[in-house]
Each structure stands twice: as structure tokens, then as C-alpha cells.
Amino acid sequence: MRLPRDLSGRGLAKTLAKLDYESTRQTSSHIRLTTQRNGEHHVTIPDHDVIRVGTLVPLETIVRLPHHGSPFKRFPRPTRC
């Protein structure tokens, strides 16, 4: 999946609103979003004109947690030889 190169903080907040995230507060240049799906979960995103791809990749994993469970459950821990 290709990540967008021109996504703003406000645009990301709008997209996450479709996943039941609501803006709970803004401090300086960061927005805190909260969802109640599968228990309360918070994520903080930068309110920049363009969010860097390196910031979006970890956010994708963090946002996936309350919707699909831990991403690490699918990958068993390697056994030592």
C-alpha cells in the first residue's frame, strides 16, 4: 500500500474520524485523537501542512491496534536454536 505524500495533520484527523476517532484536544502543533472502540485508545498526530512518510508508518500500526488487535499476534516469536 502506498502512503500519501501530501497528507496534512487536519486531513489525517478527518480520515481517522471515519474510524471513530474524535479530536479531544490540541496542544501547540499536535492533535490528540481518541476512540472508544474496543476500549479507550489515544493517538497523537502532528498538525503540520505535510506529514512525513516516516511519521505515517508508525501511526498506521498504532491506529490498527484498537481495530484489529495487536499486530504482533499474527507473528509468533522466533524460537532459539
C-alpha positions in Angstrom: 0.0 0.0 0.0 1.4 3.4 -1.0 1.2 6.1 1.6 0.1 9.6 0.6 2.9 12.1 0.2 0.8 15.2 0.7 -1.4 14.4 3.8 -1.8 17.2 6.3 -2.4 16.8 10.0 -6.0 18.0 9.6 -6.5 15.7 6.6 -5.3 12.7 8.7 -7.6 13.7 11.5 -10.5 13.7 9.1 -9.5 10.3 7.8 -9.2 8.9 11.3 -12.7 10.3 12.1 -14.1 7.7 9.7 -12.6 5.1 12.1 -14.4 6.6 15.1 -11.5 8.8 16.3 -12.5 12.2 17.8 -10.3 15.2 18.4 -10.1 15.6 22.2 -7.5 18.4 22.4 -4.8 20.3 20.6 -1.5 21.4 22.2 0.8 23.5 20.2 1.3 21.7 16.9 -0.1 18.3 17.9 -3.7 16.9 17.8 -4.8 14.2 20.2 -7.5 11.9 18.9 -9.4 9.3 21.0 -11.6 6.4 20.1 -13.8 4.3 22.4 -13.8 1.2 20.0 -12.5 -1.9 21.9 -11.7 0.3 24.9 -10.3 3.8 25.1 -7.3 4.4 22.8 -5.4 7.7 22.1 -3.2 8.7 19.3 -1.3 12.0 18.9 -0.6 13.3 15.4 1.3 16.4 14.3 -0.7 19.3 12.9 1.7 20.0 10.1 1.0 21.1 6.5 2.6 17.9 5.2 3.2 14.8 7.4 6.4 12.9 6.6 6.0 9.3 5.4 8.3 8.2 8.3 5.7 9.5 10.7 2.8 7.9 8.9 4.2 4.3 9.0 4.3 4.0 12.9 0.9 5.7 13.0 -0.6 3.1 10.7 0.5 0.4 13.2 -0.7 2.3 16.3 -4.2 3.0 14.8 -4.6 -0.6 13.7 -4.4 -1.8 17.4 -7.9 -1.0 18.6 -9.5 -2.1 15.3 -7.7 -5.4 14.6 -5.8 -6.2 17.8 -2.1 -6.3 18.3 -0.2 -6.7 15.0 2.3 -8.9 16.8 -0.3 -11.6 17.5 0.0 -12.7 13.9 3.7 -13.2 14.0 4.9 -15.8 16.5 8.1 -15.1 18.4 11.0 -16.9 16.8 12.4 -19.8 18.8 16.0 -20.1 19.7 18.0 -23.0 18.4 
